[in-house]
Amino acid sequence: MTTILTPRTARGLVAVAALLAWPLAHAQGGADNPYGVGALWQGSDVVARSVLLILAAFSAGSWYVIVTKVLEQFRVAGHARKAATAFWDAGTVQAGAGKLDEASPFRDIAEAGLDATRRHGGLHAKVDFNDWVDLTLHRATERVQRRLSVGLSFLATVGSTSPFVGLFGTVWGIYHALTAIGLAGQASIDKVAGPVGEALIMTALGLAVAVPAVLGYNFLLRRNSSVLDEVRDFSSELHAVLLGSSAAAHSNGGAPGATVAAVA
């Protein structure tokens, strides 16, 4: 369920970026077209090519995060629908947790609540049972929120920095284009327009990378808020069930920790 950028995933993103940069560099690089991205790639130095590869890596990483997080949110929404029926129809919390998938965050929260009732002893017993269960369920809910938020910071970084990366490539390309024109001693419009126009492509590419990242970030942020509402509602209802079971056990002469016997 967690989306983590492992070394293997990073190598895959680099490979995807290279595949994206290859057709980009050769799409307009034919002999009949002296301008375009292909001509920019072939006539650029290491810095300009590095900027193109960085933008390609940013784009590949952004789409990877967007696609994986959307799929993850769909899975969590499916777990929420199952928890709304299978869990609450069970006779006990433990039986309800057993009906949920192992990868379900709702099962993690239910098991955390059960574990809190079992561990309400020793120094933990000095904490009010209501506060102890609330703290445990809050921690479990925060873990779900952190998992859903993985990758969003990358999208925010790409959305905020890609235009400036592209602008840097444009400035670098214009500098070298003007230097080459000055050395050639020809300043006619046909000699200036091509190299400068190719350098401006860097800015367009930076914007093309930034816009999907920003839109994806805002979309995922709204979806996360909706999914987390389901998670918090489940946690609140579970909290009420555990407290009610504890009160019933206490009225029968048991300690609050006897909730385990009532719900397990």
Salt bridges, closest charged atoms under 4 A:
ASP45 OD2 - HIS176 NE2 3.38
GLU72 OE1 - LYS69 NZ 2.55
ASP101 OD2 - HIS79 ND1 3.65
ASP101 OD1 - LYS82 NZ 2.99
ASP108 OD2 - ARG147 NH2 3.59
GLU111 OE2 - ARG107 NE 2.96
ASP115 OD2 - ARG119 NE 2.65
ASP134 OD1 - HIS239 ND1 3.91
GLU142 OE2 - HIS138 NE2 3.87
ASP229 OD1 - ARG232 NH1 3.91
